[in-house]
Amino acid sequence: MLLKRLALLAALLPAVALAQRDTSREALVRVEETLTLRLEQGGIALKDVTPAIVVSVSPAFEESKAWYPTAALQTLVRVFGSAALRSCEACMAPRLYVEEGRLEQFTTALGAAEIIRLDENARGKAPPARVAIWLDETPEGVSLRIIDLHNSRIVFVQNFDPGLTEMARTQRNFTLTEELERRARGDSLTHTFLDVTVYPGQHVSLDWVEQWGATNANLAGLSVSAFDPVIGVGGAYYRVIPNAFNLMVGGKILMSVPNAVISGISGGPVDFLDPLLTAVFVARVPIASSNYGVTFTASTNGRIGIGISLMNITALPFLP
């Protein structure tokens, strides 16, 4: 039985190692894409980060020792170019300093002053390095740090994994902080909804609503309809229920503009196309994290329908 377990473990280890190598390779691809994008968009200026000295490209596993350092360096070369990089082999090994009557060996992480000293000893007549780069393997992917050697300023720091879940988690936390600060300042947060229900009844309207309340669960604002009623204007209110897939439940009261104009001219109430006032019940359920939602409407004109909502409309509303 023990031999069978050992044989099974031996068979599984190569698969685990291969999966880990794939994870690190995909994470390095994300590093290359992100840095290239930052350079193209001006988030990082190439002249401010080159020449750069690569301090560490440490593997995290025994299985990746043979390939990871080379793969990491190749990634950096593709981003910055080989002429802009220099490798600090001494930075990746224990340092031994010999003075009269004194012998010191360091195995701890390098500081900026020591990196500058090692760079001076190795660069010859080349210009000094502006930044130091650490690109180390982690169990989830890779970790990247770029530090300015002149003032220890953090130029860039990020953990990367194949799906950028670490970055997404950071973004969610940042968004929460941003939202709490927005509430404290009292700044507005406006949403736009285009409701189109087509079966069996029809309703088409455009809402501009502001999010408010202690938990931001209330939405209220202006609504303009194109159908049911035809050319209507009024107010809308919705309540968000986070525990029910962020369901929005509420309604709108719309006044028919043609009826109001004709009634004003004729001096009496007139029902032209639609009643003067129409109430519409609305329920929206967002589809995952997209800008689409499934919508149900029911109006006092007897029209009940189901359709879609485009939420916070953009040029490409199918993008989140």
ABEGO torsion letter per residue (X at the ends): XAAAAAAAAAAAAAAAAAAAAAAAAAAAAAAAAAAAAAAAAGABBAAAAOBBBBABBBBABAAAAAAAAAAAAAAAAAAAEAAABBBBAAAABBBBBBBBGBBBBBABBBBAAAAAAAAAAAAEABBBBABBBBBBBBAAEBBBBBBBAAAGBBABBBBBBAAGAAAAAAAAAAAAAAAAAAAAAGBBBBBBBBBBBAOABBBBBBBBBBBBEAAGABBBEBBBBABOBBGBBBBBBBBBBAABGGBBBEBBBBBBAAAAAAAAAAGBBBBBGBBABBBBBBBBBBBEABABBBBBBBBAAGBBBBBBBBBGBBABAABX
